[in-house]
Amino acid sequence: MTTVEIEYCVPCGMLDRALTVQEAILRQFADRLDRASLVMGDHGIFVVRVDGETVFDKEEDGFDVDEIVRRVRPYVGE
């Protein structure tokens, strides 16, 4: 099965975004995941990893929950 980590910047107040992404991923793939966890970070980080591979990084990508879910999909199968 698959693990998802959402690392977010605590001092920046990104918890709400992290929770929104986590909820969207769980709604789509909960039965195919081992874990969808939040990881506290700092320095402006907001990164989503699937099985250790980065699928979203706010430094490179615009924040779009639907796009993040689409990027997770290939890792969990249909």
N, C-alpha and C positions, 0 to 999 in steps of 0.2 A: 504494500500500500504506500501511500504518498504522504509526505509531511510538507506543510507550508509554514513559513515564518514571515511575519510582518514586523520588521524592525522600524521603529518610529522614534522621533525626537521628543523626549519628554519636556524639556525646557521650552520647546517651540509650541507646545500645546497641540500636538498632532494625534493625540489619543482618539479624538472623535473620528478622524479620517481612518485611523487604523481599525477601529471598531466597525466602521462602515464597510471596509474592504473585507474584514474577517467575516462579517455577517453575510455578505454577498457570496463569498467563496463557500461558506458552510451551507447556504441555501441551495447552491448548485451541486456541490460535490460531497456533502457530509458522509454519505454512505460509501465513498471511495477514498476517504482520507483516514490516516492514522491520527493526524494532529494538524490543527491550524492554530498556531500560537503567536502571541504578541511578545516581542522582544524590545525591552526599553533601551533607548540609545540617546545620543546627543549630537551636537554639531550639525543640526539640520537634516539628519538622515531620515529617509523614508524609502525603504527597500523591501521588495517582496521576493522571497526565494522559495523555490520548489525543489525539494531534495537537494538543497545546497546550491542550486543554480539560480542566479539572479534573473528574474523575469520582468522586473520593474524597478527602476531607480529614478527618483524624482529629479536627480541631477541631469538625466538624459531624456526623460519622458514627461509629457503633460499628464497631470492627474486625471484619470478617467476610470471610474470603478468598473464599468462594463468592459473596457479594454483590458484591465488587469485580469478580470475573470476569463476573458478570451485567451489570454496568455497562459493561464494556469491549465486550461482545458486539455491541451495535448499531453500533459504529464499524468492526467488522471484517467484518460481514456473515455470512451463513450458508454 
